[in-house]
């Protein structure tokens, strides 16, 4: 199966979580290399710093970070690394990090092109807010 990583192939994997998913994410970062691998690695580190209880998963042949539900997915395209927040439309974004998928009713994304810097504190605030939104939804079920 060909991925969106500019032609490099990655083995399609069934949904997984935990250590095996973390290894698949490590492999994706290594396969991407260059600025895309560095960007995905940096954003992954910020997610895990924001909430150390986040679970890494591998779904849809992409990294997924979850706690009480999906926080965001990480995808790599030729011109950007995209982090799609599952419930991004419900999150306050005073720093204006969301710059993609703005037309939907639920998801919002951050496209990070080569050379772009993402405000680490603002990003970690978004992750924390996404975890809180997921936890609130889990309690109402």
Order of alpha helices (4+ residues) and beta strands (2+ residues): beta-alpha-alpha-beta-beta-beta-beta-beta-alpha
